[in-house]
Amino acid sequence: VQLQASGGGLVQAGGSLRLSCAASGRTVSTANMAWFRQAPGKEREFVAACTWNGAVTRYADSVKGRFAISRDNAKNTVYLQMNSLKPEDTAVYYCAATDEGGRYAYWGQGTLVTVFS
């Protein structure tokens, strides 16, 4: 499975961005998908996840109510809608997919989000 993240950019605080993660190689329609992020000088942290059908979602407390994860299995793509962005959301965002064992074994290359005040 190859994951390609896109949609990052430079945005003013309070603005919005939508990240996309397109999978190729094989379908990820049965995989749980997630977004993680890594800010400069910090460890990678969990942001959001959804089950294979998008029915169950989970968010980090820091983004709850502002970010929304969704997926379109027909397009083999997962999205992260980010609203009310804050400077502390600045990071490289990575998408990930689980393997048959439920581990996040597949990772995209990351897309940079920079929020300025």
A tleap script that builds the chain and sets N, CA, C and O, in Angstrom:
source leaprc.protein.ff14SB
mol = sequence {
  NVAL GLN LEU GLN ALA SER GLY GLY GLY LEU
  VAL GLN ALA GLY GLY SER LEU ARG LEU SER
  CYS ALA ALA SER GLY ARG THR VAL SER THR
  ALA ASN MET ALA TRP PHE ARG GLN ALA PRO
  GLY LYS GLU ARG GLU PHE VAL ALA ALA CYS
  THR TRP ASN GLY ALA VAL THR ARG TYR ALA
  ASP SER VAL LYS GLY ARG PHE ALA ILE SER
  ARG ASP ASN ALA LYS ASN THR VAL TYR LEU
  GLN MET ASN SER LEU LYS PRO GLU ASP THR
  ALA VAL TYR TYR CYS ALA ALA THR ASP GLU
  GLY GLY ARG TYR ALA TYR TRP GLY GLN GLY
  THR LEU VAL THR VAL PHE CSER
}
set mol.1.N position { 0.854 -1.192 0.000 }
set mol.1.CA position { 0.000 0.000 0.000 }
set mol.1.C position { 0.887 1.238 0.000 }
set mol.1.O position { 1.807 1.364 0.809 }
set mol.2.N position { 0.595 2.141 -0.915 }
set mol.2.CA position { 1.284 3.443 -0.915 }
set mol.2.C position { 0.256 4.522 -0.589 }
set mol.2.O position { -0.850 4.535 -1.130 }
set mol.3.N position { 0.645 5.419 0.300 }
set mol.3.CA position { -0.242 6.511 0.709 }
set mol.3.C position { 0.379 7.830 0.295 }
set mol.3.O position { 1.563 8.073 0.529 }
set mol.4.N position { -0.428 8.680 -0.322 }
set mol.4.CA position { 0.043 9.983 -0.788 }
set mol.4.C position { -0.804 11.067 -0.142 }
set mol.4.O position { -1.982 11.222 -0.461 }
set mol.5.N position { -0.194 11.813 0.768 }
set mol.5.CA position { -0.899 12.899 1.441 }
set mol.5.C position { -0.706 14.199 0.670 }
set mol.5.O position { 0.350 14.442 0.085 }
set mol.6.N position { -1.739 15.023 0.679 }
set mol.6.CA position { -1.679 16.319 0.002 }
set mol.6.C position { -2.629 17.286 0.683 }
set mol.6.O position { -3.432 16.894 1.529 }
set mol.7.N position { -2.528 18.559 0.304 }
set mol.7.CA position { -3.460 19.553 0.802 }
set mol.7.C position { -2.892 20.498 1.838 }
set mol.7.O position { -3.564 21.445 2.248 }
set mol.8.N position { -1.676 20.257 2.264 }
set mol.8.CA position { -1.062 21.149 3.236 }
set mol.8.C position { -0.763 22.505 2.623 }
set mol.8.O position { -0.848 22.692 1.409 }
set mol.9.N position { -0.413 23.447 3.486 }
set mol.9.CA position { -0.097 24.771 2.994 }
set mol.9.C position { 0.032 25.766 4.115 }
set mol.9.O position { 0.117 25.406 5.288 }
set mol.10.N position { 0.046 27.028 3.733 }
set mol.10.CA position { 0.182 28.135 4.668 }
set mol.10.C position { -1.191 28.775 4.842 }
set mol.10.O position { -1.839 29.139 3.861 }
set mol.11.N position { -1.633 28.911 6.088 }
set mol.11.CA position { -2.961 29.458 6.351 }
set mol.11.C position { -2.926 30.323 7.601 }
set mol.11.O position { -2.168 30.061 8.534 }
set mol.12.N position { -3.742 31.338 7.605 }
set mol.12.CA position { -3.829 32.227 8.761 }
set mol.12.C position { -4.650 31.561 9.861 }
set mol.12.O position { -5.558 30.777 9.583 }
set mol.13.N position { -4.327 31.873 11.091 }
set mol.13.CA position { -5.078 31.339 12.228 }
set mol.13.C position { -6.561 31.636 12.049 }
set mol.13.O position { -6.948 32.731 11.642 }
set mol.14.N position { -7.378 30.640 12.359 }
set mol.14.CA position { -8.812 30.752 12.163 }
set mol.14.C position { -9.283 30.206 10.830 }
set mol.14.O position { -10.482 30.024 10.617 }
set mol.15.N position { -8.356 29.948 9.943 }
set mol.15.CA position { -8.695 29.451 8.616 }
set mol.15.C position { -8.880 27.945 8.594 }
set mol.15.O position { -8.853 27.277 9.627 }
set mol.16.N position { -9.069 27.428 7.383 }
set mol.16.CA position { -9.357 26.004 7.197 }
set mol.16.C position { -8.477 25.418 6.097 }
set mol.16.O position { -8.033 26.117 5.186 }
set mol.17.N position { -8.244 24.127 6.211 }
set mol.17.CA position { -7.582 23.351 5.170 }
set mol.17.C position { -8.211 21.972 5.157 }
set mol.17.O position { -8.725 21.498 6.170 }
set mol.18.N position { -8.165 21.330 3.989 }
set mol.18.CA position { -8.587 19.940 3.910 }
set mol.18.C position { -7.436 19.111 3.355 }
set mol.18.O position { -6.964 19.339 2.241 }
set mol.19.N position { -7.001 18.159 4.143 }
set mol.19.CA position { -5.958 17.240 3.712 }
set mol.19.C position { -6.593 16.012 3.076 }
set mol.19.O position { -7.680 15.581 3.461 }
set mol.20.N position { -5.898 15.466 2.104 }
set mol.20.CA position { -6.335 14.234 1.455 }
set mol.20.C position { -5.218 13.214 1.519 }
set mol.20.O position { -4.037 13.564 1.528 }
set mol.21.N position { -5.597 11.966 1.563 }
set mol.21.CA position { -4.633 10.875 1.555 }
set mol.21.C position { -5.156 9.809 0.606 }
set mol.21.O position { -6.138 9.127 0.899 }
set mol.22.N position { -4.502 9.675 -0.513 }
set mol.22.CA position { -4.925 8.711 -1.530 }
set mol.22.C position { -4.084 7.450 -1.425 }
set mol.22.O position { -2.857 7.511 -1.349 }
set mol.23.N position { -4.749 6.324 -1.422 }
set mol.23.CA position { -4.055 5.044 -1.333 }
set mol.23.C position { -3.976 4.393 -2.700 }
set mol.23.O position { -4.885 4.519 -3.521 }
set mol.24.N position { -2.888 3.704 -2.928 }
set mol.24.CA position { -2.724 2.951 -4.160 }
set mol.24.C position { -1.998 1.661 -3.841 }
set mol.24.O position { -1.463 1.491 -2.745 }
set mol.25.N position { -1.982 0.781 -4.773 }
set mol.25.CA position { -1.314 -0.498 -4.562 }
set mol.25.C position { -2.300 -1.591 -4.230 }
set mol.25.O position { -2.279 -2.675 -4.814 }
set mol.26.N position { -3.160 -1.289 -3.286 }
set mol.26.CA position { -4.290 -2.158 -2.999 }
set mol.26.C position { -5.320 -1.340 -2.232 }
set mol.26.O position { -5.029 -0.263 -1.712 }
set mol.27.N position { -6.507 -1.872 -2.178 }
set mol.27.CA position { -7.561 -1.136 -1.518 }
set mol.27.C position { -7.312 -1.041 -0.021 }
set mol.27.O position { -6.755 -1.955 0.588 }
set mol.28.N position { -7.724 0.059 0.557 }
set mol.28.CA position { -7.663 0.220 2.008 }
set mol.28.C position { -9.074 0.250 2.581 }
set mol.28.O position { -9.292 0.719 3.698 }
set mol.29.N position { -10.032 -0.257 1.802 }
set mol.29.CA position { -11.433 -0.172 2.230 }
set mol.29.C position { -11.709 -0.979 3.485 }
set mol.29.O position { -12.729 -0.767 4.141 }
set mol.30.N position { -10.820 -1.902 3.835 }
set mol.30.CA position { -11.026 -2.682 5.062 }
set mol.30.C position { -10.086 -2.250 6.172 }
set mol.30.O position { -10.074 -2.854 7.244 }
set mol.31.N position { -9.309 -1.228 5.931 }
set mol.31.CA position { -8.324 -0.770 6.909 }
set mol.31.C position { -8.850 0.404 7.717 }
set mol.31.O position { -9.602 1.237 7.209 }
set mol.32.N position { -8.449 0.460 8.973 }
set mol.32.CA position { -8.659 1.691 9.724 }
set mol.32.C position { -7.632 2.703 9.222 }
set mol.32.O position { -6.504 2.356 8.874 }
set mol.33.N position { -8.057 3.955 9.197 }
set mol.33.CA position { -7.177 5.012 8.705 }
set mol.33.C position { -7.021 6.078 9.776 }
set mol.33.O position { -7.908 6.276 10.606 }
set mol.34.N position { -5.896 6.754 9.748 }
set mol.34.CA position { -5.649 7.763 10.770 }
set mol.34.C position { -4.747 8.862 10.230 }
set mol.34.O position { -4.058 8.710 9.221 }
set mol.35.N position { -4.785 9.970 10.947 }
set mol.35.CA position { -3.861 11.066 10.719 }
set mol.35.C position { -3.039 11.276 11.990 }
set mol.35.O position { -3.563 11.245 13.103 }
set mol.36.N position { -1.755 11.488 11.794 }
set mol.36.CA position { -0.846 11.843 12.858 }
set mol.36.C position { -0.152 13.133 12.439 }
set mol.36.O position { -0.226 13.535 11.278 }
set mol.37.N position { 0.515 13.773 13.379 }
set mol.37.CA position { 1.281 14.973 13.032 }
set mol.37.C position { 2.541 15.056 13.871 }
set mol.37.O position { 2.625 14.505 14.968 }
set mol.38.N position { 3.500 15.751 13.331 }
set mol.38.CA position { 4.754 15.961 14.055 }
set mol.38.C position { 5.172 17.407 13.879 }
set mol.38.O position { 5.470 17.863 12.775 }
set mol.39.N position { 5.187 18.117 15.000 }
set mol.39.CA position { 5.617 19.506 15.010 }
set mol.39.C position { 7.137 19.556 15.163 }
set mol.39.O position { 7.740 18.597 15.645 }
set mol.40.N position { 7.759 20.660 14.760 }
set mol.40.CA position { 9.219 20.772 14.883 }
set mol.40.C position { 9.674 20.545 16.314 }
set mol.40.O position { 9.159 21.162 17.246 }
set mol.41.N position { 10.637 19.658 16.478 }
set mol.41.CA position { 11.188 19.405 17.797 }
set mol.41.C position { 10.330 18.556 18.708 }
set mol.41.O position { 10.666 18.365 19.877 }
set mol.42.N position { 9.220 18.039 18.188 }
set mol.42.CA position { 8.324 17.232 19.017 }
set mol.42.C position { 8.154 15.846 18.411 }
set mol.42.O position { 8.507 15.606 17.256 }
set mol.43.N position { 7.609 14.946 19.212 }
set mol.43.CA position { 7.351 13.601 18.730 }
set mol.43.C position { 6.051 13.569 17.926 }
set mol.43.O position { 5.188 14.437 18.061 }
set mol.44.N position { 5.945 12.545 17.091 }
set mol.44.CA position { 4.732 12.369 16.331 }
set mol.44.C position { 3.568 12.076 17.277 }
set mol.44.O position { 3.717 11.325 18.241 }
set mol.45.N position { 2.416 12.672 16.997 }
set mol.45.CA position { 1.260 12.464 17.857 }
set mol.45.C position { 0.028 12.136 17.031 }
set mol.45.O position { -0.096 12.516 15.867 }
set mol.46.N position { -0.862 11.427 17.668 }
set mol.46.CA position { -2.120 11.036 17.056 }
set mol.46.C position { -3.025 12.257 16.895 }
set mol.46.O position { -3.070 13.120 17.772 }
set mol.47.N position { -3.749 12.327 15.769 }
set mol.47.CA position { -4.685 13.419 15.535 }
set mol.47.C position { -6.122 12.889 15.434 }
set mol.47.O position { -7.004 13.329 16.172 }
set mol.48.N position { -6.346 11.949 14.521 }
set mol.48.CA position { -7.704 11.450 14.293 }
set mol.48.C position { -7.636 10.093 13.613 }
set mol.48.O position { -6.658 9.768 12.940 }
set mol.49.N position { -8.692 9.305 13.799 }
set mol.49.CA position { -8.765 7.992 13.168 }
set mol.49.C position { -10.207 7.646 12.868 }
set mol.49.O position { -11.133 8.165 13.492 }
set mol.50.N position { -10.382 6.758 11.899 }
set mol.50.CA position { -11.723 6.250 11.634 }
set mol.50.C position { -11.630 4.783 11.248 }
set mol.50.O position { -10.609 4.323 10.736 }
set mol.51.N position { -12.706 4.059 11.502 }
set mol.51.CA position { -12.775 2.651 11.142 }
set mol.51.C position { -12.935 2.487 9.637 }
set mol.51.O position { -13.060 3.468 8.904 }
set mol.52.N position { -12.929 1.246 9.187 }
set mol.52.CA position { -12.926 0.973 7.763 }
set mol.52.C position { -14.121 1.582 7.037 }
set mol.52.O position { -14.016 1.936 5.863 }
set mol.53.N position { -15.245 1.704 7.719 }
set mol.53.CA position { -16.435 2.255 7.056 }
set mol.53.C position { -16.726 3.684 7.497 }
set mol.53.O position { -17.744 4.259 7.112 }
set mol.54.N position { -15.837 4.258 8.304 }
set mol.54.CA position { -16.032 5.629 8.757 }
set mol.54.C position { -17.079 5.778 9.841 }
set mol.54.O position { -17.393 6.895 10.253 }
set mol.55.N position { -17.621 4.666 10.306 }
set mol.55.CA position { -18.713 4.747 11.278 }
set mol.55.C position { -18.249 5.198 12.650 }
set mol.55.O position { -18.994 5.844 13.386 }
set mol.56.N position { -17.032 4.859 12.986 }
set mol.56.CA position { -16.492 5.224 14.299 }
set mol.56.C position { -15.271 6.098 14.097 }
set mol.56.O position { -14.368 5.750 13.336 }
set mol.57.N position { -15.243 7.220 14.772 }
set mol.57.CA position { -14.114 8.140 14.671 }
set mol.57.C position { -13.577 8.453 16.060 }
set mol.57.O position { -14.278 8.318 17.062 }
set mol.58.N position { -12.353 8.863 16.094 }
set mol.58.CA position { -11.705 9.204 17.366 }
set mol.58.C position { -10.769 10.370 17.118 }
set mol.58.O position { -10.128 10.449 16.070 }
set mol.59.N position { -10.692 11.278 18.086 }
set mol.59.CA position { -9.893 12.485 17.906 }
set mol.59.C position { -9.038 12.749 19.144 }
set mol.59.O position { -9.393 12.381 20.264 }
set mol.60.N position { -7.922 13.385 18.905 }
set mol.60.CA position { -7.140 13.915 20.016 }
set mol.60.C position { -7.921 15.069 20.635 }
set mol.60.O position { -8.638 15.788 19.938 }
set mol.61.N position { -7.780 15.238 21.928 }
set mol.61.CA position { -8.513 16.303 22.619 }
set mol.61.C position { -8.194 17.673 22.029 }
set mol.61.O position { -9.047 18.560 22.001 }
set mol.62.N position { -6.975 17.837 21.564 }
set mol.62.CA position { -6.537 19.147 21.075 }
set mol.62.C position { -7.226 19.563 19.774 }
set mol.62.O position { -7.216 20.742 19.420 }
set mol.63.N position { -7.824 18.605 19.060 }
set mol.63.CA position { -8.465 18.943 17.777 }
set mol.63.C position { -9.960 18.661 17.788 }
set mol.63.O position { -10.654 18.965 16.818 }
set mol.64.N position { -10.459 18.087 18.866 }
set mol.64.CA position { -11.870 17.717 18.931 }
set mol.64.C position { -12.742 18.945 18.733 }
set mol.64.O position { -12.518 19.984 19.354 }
set mol.65.N position { -13.740 18.819 17.861 }
set mol.65.CA position { -14.635 19.930 17.569 }
set mol.65.C position { -14.140 20.844 16.471 }
set mol.65.O position { -14.896 21.682 15.978 }
set mol.66.N position { -12.878 20.699 16.076 }
set mol.66.CA position { -12.326 21.543 15.007 }
set mol.66.C position { -11.978 20.739 13.761 }
set mol.66.O position { -12.110 21.235 12.642 }
set mol.67.N position { -11.535 19.510 13.949 }
set mol.67.CA position { -11.117 18.650 12.837 }
set mol.67.C position { -12.150 17.560 12.621 }
set mol.67.O position { -12.836 17.148 13.556 }
set mol.68.N position { -12.259 17.092 11.380 }
set mol.68.CA position { -13.163 15.987 11.069 }
set mol.68.C position { -12.493 15.056 10.069 }
set mol.68.O position { -12.016 15.488 9.020 }
set mol.69.N position { -12.466 13.783 10.407 }
set mol.69.CA position { -11.910 12.778 9.507 }
set mol.69.C position { -13.048 12.096 8.766 }
set mol.69.O position { -14.104 11.831 9.342 }
set mol.70.N position { -12.833 11.818 7.512 }
set mol.70.CA position { -13.825 11.109 6.709 }
set mol.70.C position { -13.104 10.313 5.640 }
set mol.70.O position { -11.904 10.484 5.427 }
set mol.71.N position { -13.837 9.448 4.976 }
set mol.71.CA position { -13.210 8.630 3.947 }
set mol.71.C position { -14.190 8.330 2.840 }
set mol.71.O position { -15.404 8.320 3.039 }
set mol.72.N position { -13.634 8.085 1.669 }
set mol.72.CA position { -14.420 7.680 0.509 }
set mol.72.C position { -13.756 6.410 -0.019 }
set mol.72.O position { -12.758 6.476 -0.736 }
set mol.73.N position { -14.311 5.267 0.337 }
set mol.73.CA position { -13.677 4.003 -0.044 }
set mol.73.C position { -13.728 3.769 -1.555 }
set mol.73.O position { -12.882 3.061 -2.101 }
set mol.74.N position { -14.698 4.350 -2.220 }
set mol.74.CA position { -14.756 4.218 -3.680 }
set mol.74.C position { -13.548 4.889 -4.328 }
set mol.74.O position { -13.094 4.476 -5.395 }
set mol.75.N position { -13.035 5.927 -3.673 }
set mol.75.CA position { -11.864 6.650 -4.182 }
set mol.75.C position { -10.586 6.259 -3.460 }
set mol.75.O position { -9.513 6.787 -3.748 }
set mol.76.N position { -10.710 5.317 -2.507 }
set mol.76.CA position { -9.538 4.889 -1.746 }
set mol.76.C position { -8.820 6.076 -1.098 }
set mol.76.O position { -7.592 6.157 -1.102 }
set mol.77.N position { -9.610 6.984 -0.545 }
set mol.77.CA position { -9.073 8.234 -0.029 }
set mol.77.C position { -9.667 8.557 1.331 }
set mol.77.O position { -10.850 8.322 1.580 }
set mol.78.N position { -8.833 9.097 2.203 }
set mol.78.CA position { -9.280 9.586 3.502 }
set mol.78.C position { -8.967 11.075 3.569 }
set mol.78.O position { -7.988 11.543 2.987 }
set mol.79.N position { -9.799 11.803 4.278 }
set mol.79.CA position { -9.684 13.254 4.354 }
set mol.79.C position { -9.562 13.705 5.808 }
set mol.79.O position { -9.975 13.005 6.733 }
set mol.80.N position { -8.992 14.876 5.981 }
set mol.80.CA position { -8.989 15.532 7.276 }
set mol.80.C position { -9.368 16.988 7.045 }
set mol.80.O position { -8.575 17.777 6.531 }
set mol.81.N position { -10.587 17.329 7.432 }
set mol.81.CA position { -11.046 18.714 7.358 }
set mol.81.C position { -10.608 19.414 8.635 }
set mol.81.O position { -10.955 18.983 9.735 }
set mol.82.N position { -9.853 20.482 8.493 }
set mol.82.CA position { -9.314 21.199 9.637 }
set mol.82.C position { -9.866 22.619 9.636 }
set mol.82.O position { -9.598 23.398 8.722 }
set mol.83.N position { -10.630 22.944 10.653 }
set mol.83.CA position { -11.219 24.270 10.785 }
set mol.83.C position { -10.659 24.964 12.021 }
set mol.83.O position { -10.059 24.331 12.890 }
set mol.84.N position { -10.867 26.262 12.081 }
set mol.84.CA position { -10.422 27.060 13.232 }
set mol.84.C position { -8.975 26.742 13.585 }
set mol.84.O position { -8.645 26.494 14.745 }
set mol.85.N position { -8.132 26.753 12.585 }
set mol.85.CA position { -6.731 26.379 12.786 }
set mol.85.C position { -6.023 27.356 13.714 }
set mol.85.O position { -6.309 28.553 13.733 }
set mol.86.N position { -5.085 26.803 14.485 }
set mol.86.CA position { -4.306 27.570 15.441 }
set mol.86.C position { -2.824 27.419 15.100 }
set mol.86.O position { -2.439 26.436 14.468 }
set mol.87.N position { -1.996 28.366 15.503 }
set mol.87.CA position { -0.555 28.225 15.251 }
set mol.87.C position { 0.010 26.914 15.794 }
set mol.87.O position { 0.943 26.359 15.214 }
set mol.88.N position { -0.537 26.419 16.888 }
set mol.88.CA position { -0.034 25.169 17.461 }
set mol.88.C position { -0.420 23.943 16.645 }
set mol.88.O position { 0.013 22.833 16.954 }
set mol.89.N position { -1.230 24.131 15.606 }
set mol.89.CA position { -1.526 23.029 14.685 }
set mol.89.C position { -0.443 22.875 13.614 }
set mol.89.O position { -0.475 21.934 12.821 }
set mol.90.N position { 0.503 23.798 13.597 }
set mol.90.CA position { 1.595 23.728 12.633 }
set mol.90.C position { 2.384 22.440 12.827 }
set mol.90.O position { 2.878 22.159 13.919 }
set mol.91.N position { 2.497 21.661 11.753 }
set mol.91.CA position { 3.169 20.358 11.822 }
set mol.91.C position { 3.186 19.736 10.436 }
set mol.91.O position { 2.528 20.210 9.509 }
set mol.92.N position { 3.953 18.668 10.324 }
set mol.92.CA position { 3.834 17.787 9.167 }
set mol.92.C position { 2.779 16.748 9.513 }
set mol.92.O position { 2.865 16.084 10.546 }
set mol.93.N position { 1.793 16.615 8.651 }
set mol.93.CA position { 0.688 15.691 8.876 }
set mol.93.C position { 0.896 14.439 8.036 }
set mol.93.O position { 1.182 14.505 6.841 }
set mol.94.N position { 0.745 13.296 8.699 }
set mol.94.CA position { 0.928 12.002 8.052 }
set mol.94.C position { -0.362 11.202 8.114 }
set mol.94.O position { -1.059 11.206 9.129 }
set mol.95.N position { -0.673 10.519 7.028 }
set mol.95.CA position { -1.772 9.574 7.081 }
set mol.95.C position { -1.206 8.164 7.232 }
set mol.95.O position { -0.075 7.882 6.836 }
set mol.96.N position { -2.011 7.300 7.806 }
set mol.96.CA position { -1.575 5.934 8.051 }
set mol.96.C position { -2.748 4.977 7.884 }
set mol.96.O position { -3.907 5.349 8.072 }
set mol.97.N position { -2.428 3.753 7.532 }
set mol.97.CA position { -3.441 2.714 7.366 }
set mol.97.C position { -2.998 1.464 8.116 }
set mol.97.O position { -1.806 1.171 8.218 }
set mol.98.N position { -3.965 0.746 8.632 }
set mol.98.CA position { -3.634 -0.479 9.363 }
set mol.98.C position { -3.467 -1.660 8.414 }
set mol.98.O position { -4.016 -1.691 7.313 }
set mol.99.N position { -2.687 -2.629 8.887 }
set mol.99.CA position { -2.563 -3.874 8.155 }
set mol.99.C position { -3.560 -4.892 8.709 }
set mol.99.O position { -4.427 -4.546 9.511 }
set mol.100.N position { -3.432 -6.150 8.278 }
set mol.100.CA position { -4.379 -7.173 8.714 }
set mol.100.C position { -4.307 -7.400 10.224 }
set mol.100.O position { -5.261 -7.895 10.824 }
set mol.101.N position { -3.187 -7.042 10.833 }
set mol.101.CA position { -3.044 -7.207 12.267 }
set mol.101.C position { -3.529 -6.017 13.067 }
set mol.101.O position { -3.468 -6.031 14.296 }
set mol.102.N position { -4.012 -4.986 12.389 }
set mol.102.CA position { -4.521 -3.816 13.079 }
set mol.102.C position { -3.468 -2.797 13.460 }
set mol.102.O position { -3.755 -1.852 14.194 }
set mol.103.N position { -2.265 -2.976 12.974 }
set mol.103.CA position { -1.196 -2.032 13.274 }
set mol.103.C position { -1.109 -0.991 12.151 }
set mol.103.O position { -1.370 -1.297 10.988 }
set mol.104.N position { -0.742 0.230 12.514 }
set mol.104.CA position { -0.530 1.263 11.503 }
set mol.104.C position { 0.808 0.982 10.809 }
set mol.104.O position { 1.861 1.489 11.196 }
set mol.105.N position { 0.716 0.158 9.775 }
set mol.105.CA position { 1.919 -0.329 9.104 }
set mol.105.C position { 2.267 0.464 7.856 }
set mol.105.O position { 3.395 0.399 7.368 }
set mol.106.N position { 1.302 1.211 7.341 }
set mol.106.CA position { 1.506 1.941 6.094 }
set mol.106.C position { 1.399 3.438 6.369 }
set mol.106.O position { 0.459 3.904 7.013 }
set mol.107.N position { 2.384 4.176 5.867 }
set mol.107.CA position { 2.464 5.607 6.152 }
set mol.107.C position { 2.690 6.385 4.869 }
set mol.107.O position { 3.405 5.945 3.969 }
set mol.108.N position { 2.055 7.570 4.807 }
set mol.108.CA position { 2.320 8.492 3.719 }
set mol.108.C position { 3.564 9.309 4.016 }
set mol.108.O position { 4.179 9.168 5.073 }
set mol.109.N position { 3.925 10.158 3.080 }
set mol.109.CA position { 5.172 10.915 3.195 }
set mol.109.C position { 5.017 12.186 3.995 }
set mol.109.O position { 6.016 12.810 4.351 }
set mol.110.N position { 3.804 12.584 4.286 }
set mol.110.CA position { 3.584 13.791 5.075 }
set mol.110.C position { 3.324 15.008 4.225 }
set mol.110.O position { 3.842 15.140 3.116 }
set mol.111.N position { 2.511 15.898 4.765 }
set mol.111.CA position { 2.236 17.175 4.108 }
set mol.111.C position { 2.303 18.258 5.179 }
set mol.111.O position { 1.757 18.097 6.270 }
set mol.112.N position { 2.973 19.358 4.862 }
set mol.112.CA position { 3.253 20.395 5.849 }
set mol.112.C position { 2.091 21.384 5.950 }
set mol.112.O position { 1.613 21.918 4.948 }
set mol.113.N position { 1.659 21.608 7.171 }
set mol.113.CA position { 0.653 22.631 7.469 }
set mol.113.C position { 1.303 23.680 8.347 }
set mol.113.O position { 1.858 23.364 9.399 }
set mol.114.N position { 1.235 24.925 7.914 }
set mol.114.CA position { 1.805 26.036 8.673 }
set mol.114.C position { 0.705 27.050 8.934 }
set mol.114.O position { 0.098 27.577 8.001 }
set mol.115.N position { 0.454 27.317 10.200 }
set mol.115.CA position { -0.583 28.263 10.602 }
set mol.115.C position { 0.092 29.468 11.232 }
set mol.115.O position { 0.839 29.326 12.201 }
set mol.116.N position { -0.164 30.659 10.689 }
set mol.116.CA position { 0.449 31.872 11.205 }
set mol.116.C position { -0.614 32.763 11.824 }
set mol.116.O position { -1.774 32.763 11.412 }
set mol.117.N position { -0.188 33.520 12.819 }
set mol.117.CA position { -1.139 34.408 13.515 }
set mol.117.C position { -1.035 35.830 12.998 }
set mol.117.O position { -1.757 36.711 13.466 }
savepdb mol mol.pdb
quit
